Amino acid sequence: MAVYSMESIVEASRLEEQAYCGNYSIETEFRDFSFDPDEVVMDAGCGTGVLSRYIVEQHKVKHIDALDYSDLRLQQAKGFVKGPAKRAIHFHQQNLSELDPKFYGKYDTVICRYVIEHLEKPVEVLENLHKALKKNGRMIIVEMDGVFINLHSENEMFNAYMNELKSKIRFDLNIGKKVPSYLKRIGLSQIDWKASLVNCQGQNLLEERANTEKRFVALQDFFMGIFGTEERCQEFKHLYFQEMDKPENTLVFTKYICSGKNI
């Protein structure tokens, strides 16, 4: 079994760039949300801190607690923070599966962006994040369905590799569609969701190809854990781009932006 790891300087750089690409644009994802400067926000699974910085810069929020399990990732995130964001963003090393009670009942908004897809028990984590909300606080979850794995091909060797990958990963790359029901299950109300299709054609395909090239570099150890040898990893990489470049093959995934309130 293999677990996705973000503890890579290359991966940190990739995620920073990805956040401002069309397919994963933070600006697009959060254009319909407003933030009061005085509200208290949690960025749950903050990674490089790119979302926290965006909220401070665009909405002038004065206090964000940015949580991540990885001390290395937090050190990298602190290195990206400049100006007023240094006063507004407070970093905490924290496993979301074992959320410290000191975070309970503090937050007007809890945001979790591209995190729960990597968790073995996402509902348990969402239950913990629910405890962090104030009365009438809101939770915002951004997730994908089918990113990377939705490349359709009739190449039998490629499909064998892809099926092996899907059988060994311990997280859910089709979790987006499930999030609204998860929010209801943990007790939130006023569930809302929007879905947008990302068609990897034209410029979108070029962006996704460039992003995937960096993904393969950053996640070498992850793929080694899946396929076992360098030779097999390289063969899968070669096949992936070969099939991605064929005009008759399709790569489509869905972005879900979901929210609920703690009534």
matplotlib code that plots the C-alpha trace (Angstrom):
import matplotlib.pyplot as plt

x = [0.0, 1.2, 0.6, 0.9, 3.6, 4.0, 7.4, 9.4, 10.8, 9.9, 6.3, 6.0, 7.1, 4.7, 1.7, 2.6, 2.5, -0.6, -2.7, -2.6, -3.0, -6.4, -7.3, -6.7, -7.1, -7.7, -9.1, -11.8, -12.5, -13.1, -14.7, -18.1, -17.1, -16.7, -14.7, -15.0, -11.6, -12.4, -13.5, -11.2, -10.3, -8.7, -6.7, -6.8, -4.0, -2.4, 0.5, 2.6, 0.2, -0.9, -4.6, -3.9, -1.8, -4.5, -7.2, -5.1, -4.1, -7.5, -9.9, -7.7, -8.5, -6.5, -6.3, -5.7, -4.6, -2.8, -2.5, -0.4, 0.9, 4.4, 6.9, 9.0, 6.0, 5.3, 8.9, 8.5, 5.2, 6.7, 9.4, 6.7, 5.0, 5.7, 4.5, 1.2, 0.6, 3.3, 1.1, -2.1, -1.1, -0.3, 1.2, 0.6, 1.9, -1.2, -2.6, -6.1, -7.0, -6.2, -7.2, -6.2, -9.3, -7.7, -8.9, -12.6, -15.3, -12.9, -13.6, -16.0, -14.7, -12.8, -11.4, -9.9, -8.6, -7.3, -6.6, -9.3, -8.6, -5.3, -6.8, -7.6, -10.5, -11.8, -15.1, -13.4, -11.2, -14.3, -16.0, -12.9, -13.1, -16.8, -15.8, -13.6, -16.5, -18.3, -22.1, -23.2, -19.6, -19.1, -17.0, -15.6, -14.2, -12.6, -11.9, -11.5, -12.9, -10.7, -7.6, -4.7, -6.5, -9.3, -7.0, -8.9, -6.9, -7.3, -3.6, -3.7, -0.3, -1.1, -4.4, -2.7, -0.4, -3.2, -5.3, -2.3, -2.0, -5.6, -5.5, -2.5, -3.3, -4.8, -6.7, -9.7, -9.2, -12.9, -13.9, -15.3, -18.8, -19.1, -18.3, -21.8, -23.1, -20.2, -20.9, -24.5, -23.4, -21.2, -24.2, -23.8, -26.8, -27.4, -25.3, -24.3, -22.1, -20.9, -19.2, -17.2, -15.8, -12.1, -11.7, -8.0, -8.0, -6.0, -4.4, -5.9, -4.1, -0.8, -1.1, -2.1, 0.8, 3.3, 1.8, 2.0, 5.6, 6.4, 4.2, 6.2, 9.5, 8.1, 6.5, 9.3, 9.2, 5.4, 5.5, 8.4, 6.2, 3.5, 5.6, 8.6, 11.4, 12.8, 12.4, 8.6, 8.2, 9.8, 7.7, 4.5, 5.7, 6.5, 3.1, 1.2, 2.6, 2.3, -1.4, -2.0, -0.6, -2.9, -5.8, -8.3, -7.7, -9.6, -8.6, -11.5, -12.0, -14.5, -13.9, -16.3, -16.6, -18.8, -19.9, -22.1, -23.0, -22.9, -26.4]
y = [0.0, 3.5, 6.8, 10.2, 12.4, 16.1, 16.3, 17.4, 20.8, 20.1, 19.2, 22.4, 24.4, 22.5, 23.2, 26.9, 27.1, 24.9, 27.2, 29.9, 27.7, 27.7, 24.1, 24.7, 28.4, 29.6, 32.8, 30.9, 28.5, 31.3, 34.1, 33.4, 33.4, 36.6, 36.9, 39.5, 40.8, 40.1, 36.5, 33.7, 31.1, 27.7, 26.4, 22.7, 20.9, 24.2, 22.7, 25.6, 28.1, 29.4, 29.5, 31.3, 33.9, 34.4, 35.0, 37.5, 39.4, 39.4, 39.7, 41.3, 38.6, 39.3, 35.8, 32.5, 29.3, 27.2, 23.6, 20.8, 17.5, 18.0, 20.2, 20.3, 21.6, 24.2, 25.5, 25.7, 27.5, 30.1, 30.8, 32.0, 34.4, 38.1, 41.4, 41.7, 37.9, 37.3, 38.8, 37.3, 33.6, 31.4, 28.0, 24.9, 21.4, 19.3, 15.9, 16.5, 13.0, 13.9, 17.5, 19.2, 20.3, 23.8, 24.3, 23.4, 26.1, 28.8, 29.3, 31.3, 29.4, 26.1, 25.5, 22.2, 22.3, 19.2, 17.4, 14.8, 13.0, 11.9, 10.6, 7.0, 8.2, 11.4, 11.4, 11.2, 14.2, 16.2, 15.3, 16.8, 19.9, 20.3, 20.5, 23.5, 25.6, 28.3, 28.3, 29.4, 28.8, 27.4, 24.7, 24.9, 21.9, 21.9, 18.5, 16.8, 13.7, 11.8, 14.0, 12.1, 8.7, 9.7, 9.5, 7.2, 5.0, 1.7, 0.9, -2.4, -2.0, 1.5, 0.4, -2.5, 0.0, 2.3, -0.5, -1.5, 2.1, 2.3, -0.9, 0.1, 3.7, 4.2, 7.4, 8.3, 10.2, 10.2, 11.8, 15.1, 13.8, 12.3, 15.5, 17.0, 13.8, 13.7, 17.2, 16.2, 13.0, 15.0, 17.3, 20.4, 22.2, 24.3, 22.1, 23.7, 22.5, 23.4, 21.2, 22.2, 20.0, 20.4, 19.4, 18.9, 20.2, 23.1, 25.3, 23.2, 20.1, 22.0, 23.2, 19.7, 18.1, 20.5, 20.0, 16.2, 16.3, 18.0, 15.6, 12.7, 14.3, 15.3, 11.9, 9.6, 7.7, 7.4, 5.8, 3.6, 2.4, 1.5, -0.1, -1.4, -0.7, 2.4, 0.6, 0.1, 3.7, 5.0, 2.8, 4.0, 7.6, 7.1, 5.4, 8.1, 11.0, 8.9, 8.3, 11.9, 13.3, 11.2, 13.5, 10.6, 10.0, 12.0, 13.4, 15.0, 15.6, 17.4, 20.0, 20.2, 23.3, 22.3, 24.1, 23.6, 25.5, 24.6, 25.7]
z = [0.0, -0.7, 1.0, -0.7, 0.9, 0.5, 2.3, -0.8, -1.7, -5.3, -4.3, -2.3, -5.3, -7.5, -5.2, -5.1, -8.9, -9.2, -7.0, -9.6, -12.7, -14.4, -13.4, -9.7, -9.3, -5.8, -7.1, -9.0, -6.1, -3.6, -5.7, -4.3, -0.7, 1.4, 4.7, 7.4, 8.5, 12.1, 11.6, 12.8, 10.1, 10.3, 7.2, 7.9, 6.2, 5.1, 3.2, 1.8, 3.3, -0.1, 0.8, 4.1, 2.3, -0.3, 2.3, 4.2, 1.0, -0.7, 2.3, 5.0, 7.6, 10.7, 12.2, 10.5, 12.2, 9.6, 10.6, 9.1, 10.5, 8.9, 10.6, 7.4, 5.5, 8.1, 7.9, 4.2, 4.6, 6.9, 4.3, 1.9, 4.3, 3.7, 5.1, 7.0, 6.6, 9.1, 11.8, 10.6, 10.0, 13.0, 12.1, 14.2, 13.8, 14.2, 13.1, 12.0, 13.0, 16.6, 16.8, 20.0, 22.0, 22.3, 18.7, 19.5, 19.1, 17.9, 14.3, 12.1, 9.0, 8.7, 5.2, 4.0, 0.4, -1.4, 1.9, 2.7, -0.6, 1.0, 4.2, 5.1, 7.4, 6.0, 7.8, 11.2, 10.3, 9.2, 12.5, 14.3, 12.2, 13.0, 16.7, 15.8, 14.5, 16.4, 16.5, 13.0, 11.7, 8.2, 6.8, 3.2, 1.5, -2.0, -3.6, -7.0, -8.6, -10.9, -11.1, -12.7, -12.7, -15.2, -18.3, -20.7, -23.0, -24.8, -24.3, -22.3, -20.7, -19.6, -18.1, -16.3, -14.6, -13.8, -12.3, -10.2, -9.0, -8.0, -6.1, -4.0, -3.0, 0.5, -0.3, -2.4, -5.7, -6.3, -3.0, -4.4, -5.1, -1.6, 0.4, 0.6, 2.1, 4.5, 5.7, 6.3, 8.1, 10.6, 11.5, 9.4, 7.8, 4.8, 2.7, -0.6, -3.5, -6.9, -9.4, -12.4, -15.1, -16.0, -19.6, -20.4, -23.9, -25.4, -22.7, -19.9, -21.3, -21.6, -18.0, -16.7, -18.6, -17.1, -13.7, -14.1, -15.2, -11.9, -10.0, -11.3, -10.2, -6.7, -6.0, -7.1, -3.8, -3.9, -7.3, -6.2, -3.4, -6.0, -8.7, -6.9, -9.3, -11.1, -14.4, -13.9, -12.6, -15.7, -18.0, -16.3, -16.7, -20.3, -21.0, -19.1, -21.2, -24.4, -23.8, -22.5, -25.8, -28.0, -29.2, -29.1, -25.4, -22.8, -19.4, -17.5, -13.8, -11.6, -9.0, -6.1, -3.8, -0.9, 2.3, 5.3, 8.5, 12.2, 13.1]

ax = plt.figure().add_subplot(projection="3d")
ax.plot(x, y, z, "-o")
ax.set_aspect("equal")
plt.show()
